[in-house]
Amino acid sequence: MSVVTIIMPTVKFKYKGETKEVDISKVKKVWKVGKMISFTYDDNGKTGRGAVSEKDAPKELVSKLGK
């Protein structure tokens, strides 16, 4: 018997000086502002906001642009 661990991709960012990490599946909306990728996510019933530079953004987040 083998155990399979599925690791969901996450995005790491800083918000108000605090480092946060959010599961990509919680990301609701993604848009681009200059060289930054901004997004909103579900933060336990509230809407959280974050942004990462285009070069540091995981490909799963970039693929959600414009959807």
Sequence and secondary structure as in RCSB ss.txt:
>XXXX:A:sequence
MSVVTIIMPTVKFKYKGETKEVDISKVKKVWKVGKMISFTYDDNGKTGRGAVSEKDAPKELVSKLGK
>XXXX:A:secstr
         EEEEEETTEEEEEEGGGEEEEEEETTEEEEEEEETTEEEEEEEETTTS HHHHTTTT 
